[in-house]
Amino acid sequence: MSEAKAVVDSSGWIEVFTNGPLAERFIAVLDAEAALVVPAISILEVFKWVLREHSEAQAIQAVAVMQRGLVVDLDSRLAIAAAQLSHALRLPMADSIILATARSHQARLYTMDSDFQDMNDVELLCCS
């Protein structure tokens, strides 16, 4: 039986790279690299954040870690699915692309972003 696929939202990657309070919960998901699906837009968001907060060298290192999973580029089919999700769920563009990517790969989405609250295929990790 193959491992269940997982997408970690940009918030989760940043939590890991900053060793935040929920880092261990995301690391448990990220350890299963063979099951990891990485939306290309997450690479953009994380690279931009690490570049702004730290350095280009650290941003490159972060992206290298992210690329251990299956990186999924945005194509026209995925863009249309994301637009439909954005419209139906009132999600921002990046969030809708991330969710569409997860759903297209039958993957569970792990996030700290409350925009995804109450979705069956999303695990919302938050501080207790």
C-alpha positions in Angstrom: 0.0 0.0 0.0 1.4 3.4 -0.9 1.7 6.2 1.5 -1.0 8.9 1.5 0.1 12.0 -0.4 0.5 15.3 1.3 0.9 19.0 0.4 2.4 21.3 3.0 1.2 24.9 2.6 3.8 27.7 2.5 2.9 28.5 6.1 4.1 25.0 7.1 7.3 25.2 5.3 8.1 28.6 6.9 7.2 27.2 10.3 9.8 24.4 9.7 12.5 26.7 8.4 12.0 29.1 11.4 11.8 26.3 13.9 8.4 27.6 15.0 6.2 26.0 17.7 4.5 23.7 15.2 7.6 22.8 13.3 7.6 19.2 14.6 4.1 18.5 13.4 5.0 19.6 9.9 8.3 17.7 9.9 6.3 14.6 10.6 4.5 15.1 7.3 7.6 16.3 5.4 9.6 13.2 6.4 7.6 11.1 4.0 9.3 12.7 0.9 8.0 10.0 -1.5 4.4 11.1 -0.7 5.2 14.8 -0.7 3.6 17.0 -3.5 4.9 20.6 -3.7 3.0 23.2 -5.7 5.4 25.4 -7.6 3.7 28.5 -6.2 4.7 27.4 -2.7 8.3 27.5 -3.9 7.7 31.1 -5.0 6.1 32.1 -1.7 8.8 30.4 0.5 11.7 31.6 -1.6 10.4 35.2 -1.5 9.8 35.0 2.3 13.3 33.5 3.1 15.0 36.0 0.7 13.2 38.9 2.4 13.8 37.7 6.0 17.2 36.1 5.7 19.3 35.8 2.5 19.4 34.5 -1.0 21.7 31.6 0.0 19.2 30.5 2.7 16.3 30.9 0.2 18.2 28.6 -2.2 18.8 26.0 0.5 15.1 26.1 1.5 14.0 25.5 -2.1 16.5 22.6 -2.4 14.7 21.0 0.5 11.3 21.6 -1.0 12.4 20.0 -4.3 12.8 16.7 -2.6 9.0 16.2 -3.2 7.2 16.1 -6.5 7.1 19.7 -7.7 3.9 20.4 -9.6 4.0 23.2 -12.1 0.9 25.4 -12.8 -0.6 24.4 -16.2 -3.8 25.5 -17.8 -5.9 22.6 -16.4 -4.7 23.3 -12.8 -5.2 27.1 -13.4 -8.8 26.6 -14.3 -9.4 24.3 -11.3 -7.8 26.9 -9.1 -9.9 29.7 -10.5 -13.1 27.6 -9.9 -12.0 26.9 -6.3 -11.1 30.6 -5.8 -14.5 31.6 -7.0 -16.5 29.0 -5.1 -14.6 29.3 -1.8 -13.5 32.9 -2.0 -9.8 31.9 -1.7 -6.9 34.1 -2.6 -5.0 33.1 -5.8 -2.1 31.3 -4.2 -4.3 29.4 -1.8 -6.6 28.2 -4.6 -3.6 27.0 -6.6 -2.3 25.1 -3.6 -5.6 23.5 -2.8 -6.2 22.6 -6.5 -2.8 21.0 -6.6 -3.5 19.0 -3.5 -6.9 17.8 -4.9 -5.5 17.0 -8.3 -3.1 14.6 -6.6 -5.6 13.3 -4.0 -3.3 14.7 -1.3 -4.2 16.0 2.1 -3.3 19.7 2.6 -1.5 20.6 5.9 -1.6 24.3 6.7 -1.8 27.0 9.4 -3.9 29.2 7.2 -7.4 29.7 8.5 -8.6 30.3 4.9 -8.8 26.5 4.7 -10.9 26.0 7.8 -13.6 23.3 7.8 -12.4 21.6 4.6 -12.5 17.8 4.7 -9.2 17.3 2.8 -7.3 19.9 4.9 -5.5 19.5 8.2 -5.5 22.9 9.9 -2.6 22.9 12.4 -2.8 25.7 14.9 -1.5 26.6 18.3 -3.2 25.2 21.3 
